[in-house]
Amino acid sequence: MAKTKTDLSAALTGFILGAVVLFLVVTTIVILTNAKYRNEAAAEAKH
C-alpha cells in the first residue's frame, strides 16, 4: 500500500516551493535593476 501524504506534508511542500520561487523572483529583479543602472554615475550623498 502506498504511503499517504498528510496535509502537513503538502503545506510544507507548498511553503518551501513558494519561498524558493519568491527568492528567485526577487533575485531576478535585483539583477535586472543592477544591470539597468550599471553605467550610471553614483549620486553624491546629501545629509
ABEGO torsion letter per residue (X at the ends): XBBBBBAAAAAAAAAAAAAAAAAAAAAAAAAAAAAAAAABBBBBBBX
